[in-house]
Amino acid sequence: MKKINLVLAGACCLCALALQAQDGPQTHDGLQKDTLSTQPSQNYRPGQDLIKITSEDLPAAVRSALHGSEYKGWETATIYRNSGSDMYVVEIEEVDRIKIFKFDANGNPIKDN
């Protein structure tokens, strides 16, 4: 009887692990990431060569580019500067996804290939 209970408990643990592994990519607060707008490129590697900055640290040209309706909420976004180049990454967190935009120092959007 003990063996059967042990096998059943093990099966329950494995099922729970399998269900946990099936969840999609999530952010630190449990939000589902938008995989279309967050596919990393060779230029975007969080944590390696990106330095977190404030909106005041952005060049005026990038701040000006962010005033479009597409970038609504950028004022409270997480912003990074690439230490190896003049690329800026803006992560705008919405209710159900995170939008990621990249700009050069002149405020020109950088598109992923």
Phi, psi and omega in degrees: 000322180295324180295320180295316178298320180294318178296317179295319178296319178296319179296320178297318179297317179295320178297318180296319178295320179295319178294321179296321183289341182278349178295146178287177179298138182229159176275180181297337181254014175091000178287142177286131180280145175278106186290339178289320184264358182240016177293120184290142175255182178291342179274340186247101177231094184303137174087342184269302181232021178254136179246127180289132180229173176261168180296333178291337180278351179289144173298152182302324181295322179289317177301320179296319180294332183282358181279359177289158182295336179296334185255026181304130180093008183293338182297331180252012182284165171271129186237137179233152171241134177284124183288341181264352180208182178262045178260140178240136180243128180242120178254108180262117183269123176252182184300316187243003181196172177239127176261136180241127178236144180237142181223153170271179184294341180271003179086008178278130178296143176254121180263141175284148178277000000 
